[in-house]
């Protein structure tokens, strides 16, 4: 969700609750207000993964909101991302966009890639595999996997800069498939 509001919007809140009950993973843009405000809603909802923007070097983008000490502050590429836009908007076909609304689909693509690899039919062969998929599709489960992608670099100015190759490179080891890595991460979660 590349949008945000100062307070919950009832119709969107109902849709988010419905999506949550149906185990749909949701991500939302934090905001582009810099240090002037906190992440907006729905990014501030516990049912949604809040996404901050970072430069290609992992530094917080200048308009990303101030991090919260008590929350996951996931940041991923959100600056100068080449995007396709309709000519009718007067922007031409290719435009470079920046901000948390740009970082959100980037992180959604990373999460979708992880889920797609783990969901491959030849990898899902047991009830345990099905349970892993269910947990991975929850906000808390995906947060745990994203934290692992950010853990080696630690916090970058207080933000959890997502480095997808941290988990993907590890899965190239013949003893550690991506499924095994994800299972181990999720097994450490006692609250799911």
C-alpha positions as CSV (number, residue, x, y, z in Angstrom):
1,X,0.0,0.0,0.0
2,X,1.8,3.1,-1.3
3,X,-0.3,5.5,0.7
4,X,-0.9,6.7,4.2
5,X,-3.3,8.7,6.3
6,X,-3.1,10.6,9.6
7,X,-5.8,8.3,11.1
8,X,-7.5,5.0,10.1
9,X,-9.9,5.1,7.2
10,X,-12.8,2.8,8.2
11,X,-13.4,1.1,4.7
12,X,-9.6,0.4,4.4
13,X,-9.5,-0.8,8.0
14,X,-12.2,-3.3,7.2
15,X,-10.4,-4.5,4.1
16,X,-7.1,-4.8,6.1
17,X,-8.9,-6.9,8.8
18,X,-10.5,-9.0,6.1
19,X,-7.1,-9.6,4.4
20,X,-5.5,-10.4,7.8
21,X,-8.1,-13.0,8.6
22,X,-7.5,-14.5,5.2
23,X,-3.7,-14.6,5.7
24,X,-2.8,-11.9,3.2
25,X,0.6,-10.3,3.8
26,X,0.4,-6.5,3.8
27,X,3.1,-3.9,3.5
28,X,2.6,-0.1,3.6
29,X,4.6,3.0,3.0
30,X,5.8,4.8,6.2
31,X,5.4,8.3,4.9
32,X,7.6,11.0,3.2
33,X,7.5,13.6,6.0
34,X,11.1,13.2,7.2
35,X,11.5,14.0,10.9
36,X,8.3,16.0,11.0
37,X,6.0,13.1,11.7
38,X,5.7,9.4,12.5
39,X,4.8,6.7,10.1
40,X,1.2,7.1,8.9
41,X,-1.6,4.6,9.0
42,X,-1.9,1.8,7.8
43,X,1.9,1.4,8.1
44,X,1.5,2.0,11.8
45,X,-0.9,-1.0,12.1
46,X,0.5,-4.1,13.7
47,X,-1.2,-6.1,10.9
48,X,1.0,-4.4,8.3
49,X,4.7,-4.3,7.7
50,X,5.9,-0.7,7.7
51,X,8.4,0.2,4.9
52,X,10.9,3.0,5.0
53,X,13.0,4.2,2.1
54,X,16.8,3.8,1.8
55,X,19.4,4.8,-0.8
56,X,21.2,2.1,-2.8
57,X,24.0,2.3,-0.2
58,X,21.6,1.5,2.7
59,X,21.4,5.0,4.1
60,X,17.9,6.3,5.1
61,X,16.4,8.4,2.4
62,X,16.0,12.0,3.5
63,X,12.1,11.9,3.6
64,X,11.7,8.7,5.5
65,X,10.1,9.3,8.9
66,X,12.1,9.0,12.1
67,X,12.6,5.4,13.2
68,X,10.7,4.0,16.3
69,X,12.8,2.4,19.0
70,X,10.1,-0.1,19.8
71,X,9.4,-1.2,16.2
72,X,10.9,-2.9,13.2
73,X,12.1,-0.1,11.0
74,X,12.6,-2.0,7.7
75,X,14.1,0.1,4.9
76,X,14.9,-0.9,1.3
77,X,15.8,0.7,-1.9
78,X,13.4,3.6,-2.5
79,X,15.5,6.2,-4.4
80,X,15.7,6.8,-8.1
81,X,13.9,3.6,-8.9
82,X,13.1,3.4,-12.6
83,X,9.3,3.1,-13.0
84,X,6.9,2.9,-15.8
85,X,4.1,5.5,-16.0
86,X,1.4,6.2,-18.5
87,X,2.1,9.0,-21.0
88,X,-1.4,10.4,-20.1
89,X,0.1,11.5,-16.7
90,X,2.6,13.7,-18.6
91,X,5.6,11.9,-17.2
92,X,6.6,9.9,-20.2
93,X,6.9,6.1,-20.0
94,X,10.0,5.9,-17.8
95,X,10.4,8.0,-14.6
96,X,12.7,7.6,-11.6
97,X,10.7,7.8,-8.4
98,X,11.8,8.1,-4.8
99,X,10.2,7.7,-1.3
100,X,8.5,5.1,0.9
101,X,5.8,4.6,-1.7
102,X,8.5,3.5,-4.1
103,X,10.3,1.3,-1.4
104,X,7.0,-0.5,-0.6
105,X,6.7,-2.4,-3.9
106,X,10.4,-3.1,-3.8
107,X,10.1,-4.8,-0.4
108,X,6.8,-6.5,-1.6
109,X,8.8,-8.0,-4.5
110,X,11.5,-9.3,-2.1
111,X,8.9,-10.8,0.2
112,X,7.1,-12.4,-2.8
113,X,10.3,-13.9,-4.1
114,X,11.0,-15.5,-0.8
115,X,7.5,-16.9,-0.5
116,X,7.5,-18.1,-4.2
117,X,10.8,-20.0,-3.6
118,X,9.5,-21.6,-0.4
119,X,6.1,-22.4,-2.1
120,X,7.6,-24.4,-5.0
121,X,5.6,-27.6,-5.2
122,X,8.7,-29.9,-5.0
123,X,9.6,-28.2,-1.7
124,X,6.2,-28.4,0.0
125,X,5.8,-32.1,0.9
126,X,4.7,-32.3,4.5
127,X,2.4,-30.8,7.0
128,X,5.4,-29.0,8.5
129,X,6.1,-27.3,5.1
130,X,2.5,-26.2,4.9
131,X,2.7,-24.7,8.4
132,X,6.0,-23.0,7.5
133,X,4.2,-21.3,4.5
134,X,1.3,-20.2,6.7
135,X,3.7,-18.7,9.3
136,X,5.8,-17.1,6.5
137,X,2.7,-15.4,5.1
138,X,1.9,-13.7,8.4
139,X,3.2,-10.2,9.2
140,X,5.1,-11.5,12.3
141,X,6.7,-14.4,10.3
142,X,7.8,-12.2,7.4
143,X,9.1,-9.6,9.9
144,X,11.3,-12.4,11.4
145,X,12.7,-13.3,7.9
146,X,13.2,-9.6,7.0
147,X,15.1,-9.1,10.4
148,X,17.4,-11.9,9.3
149,X,18.0,-10.2,6.0
150,X,19.0,-7.1,7.9
151,X,20.8,-8.7,10.8
152,X,24.4,-9.0,9.4
153,X,24.6,-5.3,8.7
154,X,22.9,-4.4,12.0
155,X,20.9,-1.3,12.2
156,X,21.8,1.5,9.7
157,X,21.1,4.8,11.5
158,X,18.5,2.8,13.5
159,X,16.8,1.3,10.4
160,X,16.8,-2.4,9.5
161,X,18.3,-2.1,6.0
162,X,17.1,-5.1,4.0
163,X,19.9,-7.0,2.2
164,X,18.2,-9.9,0.4
165,X,21.4,-11.6,-0.6
166,X,22.1,-12.3,3.1
167,X,19.5,-15.0,3.0
168,X,19.6,-15.9,-0.6
169,X,23.4,-16.4,-0.7
170,X,23.2,-18.6,2.4
171,X,20.6,-20.7,0.6
172,X,23.1,-21.6,-2.1
173,X,25.0,-23.7,0.5
174,X,24.2,-27.3,-0.2
175,X,23.4,-27.8,3.5
176,X,21.1,-24.8,3.8
177,X,18.2,-24.6,1.4
178,X,16.1,-21.5,1.6
179,X,13.3,-23.6,3.1
180,X,15.6,-24.8,5.9
181,X,16.8,-21.3,6.6
182,X,13.2,-19.9,6.7
183,X,12.0,-22.9,8.9
184,X,14.8,-22.2,11.4
185,X,14.0,-18.5,11.5
186,X,10.3,-19.2,12.1
187,X,11.0,-22.0,14.6
188,X,12.7,-19.4,16.8
189,X,9.4,-17.5,17.0
190,X,7.5,-18.6,20.0
191,X,4.6,-16.2,19.6
192,X,3.3,-17.4,16.3
